[in-house]
Amino acid sequence: RTSQLLPIANPRGEGNSNKLGSSLPRIDPCINMRALSIVVFVSIASAARAFAPCQRRSVHNERRTASAASAASALSASPFDVFFKQEKAGSAVKSPAANGGGLDEDAERRKLDGLVKKKPLVMLSSSTPDCKKAKQLLDSKFAKYTVIELDEEEDKGKALRAVLKTQLGRNSLPAIWIKGTFIGGFKDGPAEYGGLNALENKGELDGMLKYVPKTKHSSPR
């Protein structure tokens, strides 16, 4: 018989440590550095995404605050605010002094549009003879109207004349609106109306003034 020799176990465990060490995988240091770099990059990207909306909201709020302050400043400096409170028949409205020089033409146009829509009879006037004649004719009709004297303040007069030139193609005075319709000046205007005096000569002025409030008496101008 051939005897088979069985291996005898090493009771002290010698040699096991070498076998165990050789069985564990070796980790490449380069892989560790790449993994760490990825973790750092993801952390920075997450922090940036979280900060971006806050920054956008901050910029938006600053712009909105600046716009509101600008609008409030424009309204406070506008000479037309007092016009909406004017109720006395045909009395001149004195605007507050312009704050800081020239007035904004676009702001004056919006204010004038609002005034024309609100008041039944509006006249932009100066010290010219035609303006005086227009006032006298309206006074004779006992018509209640709002007059804005453009020569009282240089800046306001320039701004409103520029609005007239842009909107109507003319800047001569007086400029008269009846129930929101521009009828011209005293002796000239759109072909349909021809001005205040032409409407009177055609017998049409009383009809246009029918829905304009009346004064109890006219005052000389």
C-alpha positions as CSV (number, residue, x, y, z in Angstrom):
1,R,0.0,0.0,0.0
2,T,1.0,3.4,-0.7
3,S,0.5,5.5,2.3
4,Q,-0.9,9.0,1.8
5,L,0.6,11.7,3.9
6,L,-1.9,14.4,5.1
7,P,-0.6,17.9,5.7
8,I,-0.4,18.7,9.3
9,A,-2.1,22.0,10.3
10,N,0.2,24.5,11.8
11,P,-1.1,25.0,15.3
12,R,0.7,28.4,15.7
13,G,-0.9,29.8,12.5
14,E,2.4,30.6,11.0
15,G,2.2,31.5,7.3
16,N,-1.5,32.5,7.6
17,S,-0.8,36.2,7.8
18,N,1.1,36.1,4.5
19,K,-1.8,34.4,2.8
20,L,-4.3,36.8,4.3
21,G,-2.3,39.8,3.3
22,S,-1.9,38.6,-0.3
23,S,-5.7,38.0,-0.6
24,L,-6.7,41.6,0.2
25,P,-7.0,44.0,-2.9
26,R,-4.5,46.8,-3.1
27,I,-6.1,50.4,-3.4
28,D,-4.3,52.7,-5.8
29,P,-3.5,56.1,-4.1
30,C,-4.4,57.9,-7.4
31,I,-8.0,56.5,-7.2
32,N,-8.3,57.9,-3.6
33,M,-7.2,61.3,-4.8
34,R,-9.7,61.3,-7.7
35,A,-12.6,60.3,-5.4
36,L,-11.7,63.0,-3.0
37,S,-11.6,65.5,-5.8
38,I,-15.1,64.5,-7.0
39,V,-16.5,64.9,-3.5
40,V,-15.0,68.4,-3.2
41,F,-16.3,69.4,-6.6
42,V,-19.8,68.2,-5.9
43,S,-19.8,70.0,-2.5
44,I,-18.7,73.3,-4.2
45,A,-21.3,72.9,-7.0
46,S,-24.1,72.3,-4.5
47,A,-23.1,75.4,-2.4
48,A,-23.0,77.5,-5.6
49,R,-26.5,76.4,-6.7
50,A,-27.9,77.1,-3.2
51,F,-26.3,80.6,-3.2
52,A,-27.3,81.7,-6.7
53,P,-31.1,82.1,-6.1
54,C,-30.4,84.2,-3.0
55,Q,-28.1,86.4,-5.1
56,R,-30.7,86.8,-7.9
57,R,-33.4,87.7,-5.4
58,S,-31.1,90.3,-3.8
59,V,-30.3,91.9,-7.2
60,H,-34.1,91.8,-8.1
61,N,-35.0,93.4,-4.8
62,E,-32.4,96.2,-5.2
63,R,-33.7,97.0,-8.7
64,R,-37.3,97.0,-7.6
65,T,-36.5,99.3,-4.7
66,A,-34.6,101.7,-7.0
67,S,-37.4,101.7,-9.5
68,A,-40.0,102.5,-6.8
69,A,-37.8,105.3,-5.4
70,S,-37.4,106.8,-8.9
71,A,-41.1,106.6,-9.6
72,A,-41.9,108.2,-6.3
73,S,-39.4,111.0,-6.9
74,A,-40.9,111.7,-10.4
75,L,-44.4,111.9,-8.9
76,S,-43.4,114.2,-6.1
77,A,-41.7,116.5,-8.5
78,S,-44.5,116.6,-11.1
79,P,-46.4,119.9,-11.4
80,F,-49.7,118.2,-12.4
81,D,-50.6,116.6,-9.0
82,V,-52.4,119.8,-8.0
83,F,-54.4,119.9,-11.2
84,F,-56.5,117.0,-10.2
85,K,-57.7,119.0,-7.1
86,Q,-58.6,122.1,-9.1
87,E,-62.3,122.8,-9.0
88,K,-62.7,126.5,-9.2
89,A,-64.0,127.7,-12.6
90,G,-61.4,128.9,-14.9
91,S,-58.8,129.7,-12.2
92,A,-55.2,129.4,-13.1
93,V,-53.3,126.5,-11.6
94,K,-49.8,127.3,-10.3
95,S,-47.5,124.3,-10.3
96,P,-44.8,123.7,-7.7
97,A,-41.3,124.5,-8.7
98,A,-39.5,121.9,-10.6
99,N,-37.2,119.9,-8.4
100,G,-33.7,119.8,-9.9
101,G,-34.0,121.5,-13.3
102,G,-35.8,120.4,-16.4
103,L,-38.9,118.3,-16.3
104,D,-39.4,114.9,-17.9
105,E,-41.4,115.2,-21.1
106,D,-42.8,111.7,-20.9
107,A,-44.0,112.2,-17.4
108,E,-45.6,115.5,-18.4
109,R,-47.4,113.8,-21.3
110,R,-48.9,111.2,-19.0
111,K,-50.1,113.8,-16.5
112,L,-51.6,115.9,-19.2
113,D,-53.4,112.9,-20.7
114,G,-54.8,112.1,-17.3
115,L,-55.9,115.7,-16.7
116,V,-57.6,115.9,-20.1
117,K,-59.5,112.7,-19.4
118,K,-60.6,113.8,-16.0
119,K,-61.5,117.4,-16.6
120,P,-64.3,118.3,-19.1
121,L,-62.7,121.4,-20.4
122,V,-58.9,122.1,-20.3
123,M,-56.9,125.0,-21.7
124,L,-53.1,125.4,-21.9
125,S,-52.6,129.1,-22.0
126,S,-50.1,132.0,-21.8
127,S,-50.3,135.7,-21.9
128,T,-51.0,136.0,-25.7
129,P,-54.0,137.9,-27.0
130,D,-55.6,134.8,-28.4
131,C,-55.5,133.1,-25.0
132,K,-57.2,136.1,-23.5
133,K,-59.9,136.0,-26.2
134,A,-60.5,132.3,-25.6
135,K,-61.0,132.8,-21.9
136,Q,-63.4,135.7,-22.5
137,L,-65.5,133.6,-24.9
138,L,-65.6,130.6,-22.5
139,D,-66.5,133.0,-19.6
140,S,-69.4,134.4,-21.7
141,K,-70.7,130.8,-22.0
142,F,-70.4,130.4,-18.2
143,A,-68.2,127.3,-18.9
144,K,-66.3,125.8,-16.0
145,Y,-62.8,125.1,-17.2
146,T,-59.2,124.4,-16.0
147,V,-56.5,126.6,-17.3
148,I,-52.8,125.9,-17.1
149,E,-50.5,128.9,-17.5
150,L,-47.3,127.8,-19.3
151,D,-45.4,131.0,-18.9
152,E,-45.5,130.9,-15.1
153,E,-42.6,128.5,-15.0
154,E,-40.0,128.2,-17.7
155,D,-39.3,124.4,-17.2
156,K,-43.0,123.4,-17.2
157,G,-43.8,125.6,-20.2
158,K,-40.9,124.1,-22.2
159,A,-41.9,120.5,-21.3
160,L,-45.6,121.0,-22.2
161,R,-44.8,122.8,-25.4
162,A,-42.6,119.8,-26.4
163,V,-45.5,117.5,-25.5
164,L,-47.8,119.5,-27.8
165,K,-45.3,119.4,-30.6
166,T,-44.9,115.7,-30.3
167,Q,-48.5,114.8,-29.8
168,L,-50.3,117.3,-32.0
169,G,-47.7,118.6,-34.4
170,R,-48.1,122.2,-33.0
171,N,-47.2,124.0,-29.9
172,S,-49.1,127.3,-30.3
173,L,-51.4,128.5,-27.5
174,P,-54.1,128.3,-26.4
175,A,-54.6,124.6,-26.7
176,I,-58.1,123.5,-25.8
177,W,-59.7,120.1,-25.1
178,I,-63.5,119.7,-24.7
179,K,-64.6,116.4,-23.2
180,G,-61.2,114.9,-24.1
181,T,-61.3,116.1,-27.7
182,F,-58.7,118.5,-28.9
183,I,-60.5,121.3,-30.8
184,G,-57.4,123.6,-31.4
185,G,-56.7,127.1,-30.2
186,F,-58.8,130.2,-30.5
187,K,-58.8,130.7,-34.3
188,D,-57.1,127.6,-35.6
189,G,-57.2,123.9,-35.1
190,P,-58.1,120.5,-36.7
191,A,-60.1,120.8,-39.9
192,E,-63.2,119.2,-38.2
193,Y,-63.3,122.0,-35.6
194,G,-61.1,124.9,-36.6
195,G,-60.7,126.3,-33.1
196,L,-62.9,127.8,-30.5
197,N,-63.9,130.9,-32.5
198,A,-64.8,128.9,-35.6
199,L,-67.0,126.6,-33.5
200,E,-68.8,129.7,-32.1
201,N,-69.3,131.1,-35.6
202,K,-70.7,127.8,-36.9
203,G,-73.1,127.6,-34.0
204,E,-71.5,124.4,-32.7
205,L,-69.8,125.6,-29.6
206,D,-72.9,125.6,-27.4
207,G,-73.6,122.0,-28.4
208,M,-70.0,120.9,-27.4
209,L,-70.3,122.7,-24.1
210,K,-73.6,121.1,-23.3
211,Y,-72.1,118.5,-20.9
212,V,-69.5,120.9,-19.5
213,P,-70.3,122.1,-16.0
214,K,-71.4,125.7,-15.7
215,T,-70.3,128.5,-13.4
216,K,-72.8,130.7,-11.6
217,H,-71.1,133.7,-13.0
218,S,-68.2,134.5,-15.2
219,S,-65.2,136.4,-14.0
220,P,-63.4,138.9,-16.3
221,R,-59.9,137.9,-17.5
